[in-house]
Amino acid sequence: MSALEEIPLAQPVLGPEEEELVLDVLRSGQLSLGPRVPAFEEAFAAFLGAPCASAVSSGTAGLHLALRSAGVRDGDEVVTSPFSFVASANVIAYERARPVFADIDPVTLNLDPAAAAAAVSERTTALLPVHIFGYPADVPALERLGLPIVEDACEALGAVHADGTRVGARGHAAVFGFYANKQLTTGEGGMIALPDTAAKAGIDAERNQGRAPDMGWLDHDRLGFNYRLTDLQAAIGLAQLDRLEGMLGARARVAGWYRDALAPLVAEHGLALPCEDAGGNRRGWFVFVVQLPRDRDRDDVIRALRQLGVQSKPYLPAIHLMSYYREAYGHRPGEFPVCEDVAARSVALPFFPAMRADQVEQVGLALARVLDRR
Ligand SMILES: *Cc1c(COP(=O)(O)O)cnc(C)c1O
């Protein structure tokens, strides 16, 4: 192994199968609104065990349409997690509703159901839990609040709830994302898993300018968007679905190597690793995020790792403390102490299916060297 080899944070698995299917689409001449999109939707829904699914141009677009489909309107409130990628809160603001944050569970890092319950008001019209880092959110507990639920499952393809249901198949709109670092990629893209074909019909119309399936070009009976996935992207998605089980297994294997490699740093330095699967829940591995001990300067650690050939990054920042959210909603530090503590200490390490055992070892040795420095 070359000492100069820099280990990237993420890396997709793409092969001749993807190339072949994309070439077929190119040669067919039908690059959009063709047969690959419904084929991808059906295969994806079958993988999840969900009744149906709608493909969209991104995870963000999917969350937006799913929220509209849940009936969220101007002036409503949606309870969600501040420890997420910013898209899950932004889509609430798209509809001029208010994202109401509730603190997270310190172990799973997902929305704390008790905090979510306390944040519900008479204006709350939906809950938007996020399966952060691929660990199943406690959706069963949130269901007891009796509100429509939109699940941000963009990081959770392959995750399984305690009752054996895959994340995304509990009967709510659940959104997956296919950006290049996700478990399955189409470059950009997303999918909304849905409980019934009526919900799908509405979403399919809204992703396509509000055009109903039985209508011609001339009339649009609702406001719509262009949130379509192309057939080129759907072709990549179909090839990726074929290799999904293998890629998920490889991610889980890499995570196991990391647990072994970093165990001494947990004992000696108080490094915190992603929580273990508990109570029958199973993570769909997306990233490997560690939390540094509180007395470490994260920027220094990231800089030192880079010098040792290891990419890493702060992941994720608290949404309510981003400048847009501070200015638009008046948020201040101290509101969600668990989220703020975790967000200040979290570092994503290189993590991808093709990662080798010796690369995991190199990351472990680099982190040990950095943490040993005092
Ligand atoms: C990736 C991701 C999204 C969607 O991102 P897009 O880039 O729009 O596909 C949404 N929420 C979370 C938590 C994500 O990680």
The ligand as an SDF file (V2000), in Angstrom:
LIG
                    3D

 15 15  0  0  0  0  0  0  0  0999 V2000
  -29.3030   12.6210    0.8040 C   0  0  0  0  0  0  0  0  0  0  0  0
  -30.3390   13.0870    1.7320 C   0  0  0  0  0  0  0  0  0  0  0  0
  -31.4990   13.7270    1.2720 C   0  0  0  0  0  0  0  0  0  0  0  0
  -31.8080   13.9880   -0.1820 C   0  0  0  0  0  0  0  0  0  0  0  0
  -30.8000   14.5210   -0.8930 O   0  0  0  0  0  0  0  0  0  0  0  0
  -30.8490   14.7630   -2.4860 P   0  0  0  0  0  0  0  0  0  0  0  0
  -29.4820   15.2480   -2.7470 O   0  0  0  0  0  0  0  0  0  0  0  0
  -31.9150   15.7500   -2.7590 O   0  0  0  0  0  0  0  0  0  0  0  0
  -31.1540   13.4500   -3.1520 O   0  0  0  0  0  0  0  0  0  0  0  0
  -32.4620   14.0810    2.1980 C   0  0  0  0  0  0  0  0  0  0  0  0
  -32.3020   13.8360    3.5090 N   0  0  0  0  0  0  0  0  0  0  0  0
  -31.2060   13.2080    3.9880 C   0  0  0  0  0  0  0  0  0  0  0  0
  -31.1190   12.9370    5.4620 C   0  0  0  0  0  0  0  0  0  0  0  0
  -30.1860   12.8440    3.1220 C   0  0  0  0  0  0  0  0  0  0  0  0
  -29.0850   12.2450    3.6150 O   0  0  0  0  0  0  0  0  0  0  0  0
  1  2  1  0
  2  3  1  0
  2 14  2  0
  3  4  1  0
  3 10  2  0
  4  5  1  0
  5  6  1  0
  6  7  2  0
  6  8  1  0
  6  9  1  0
 10 11  1  0
 11 12  2  0
 12 13  1  0
 12 14  1  0
 14 15  1  0
M  END
$$$$
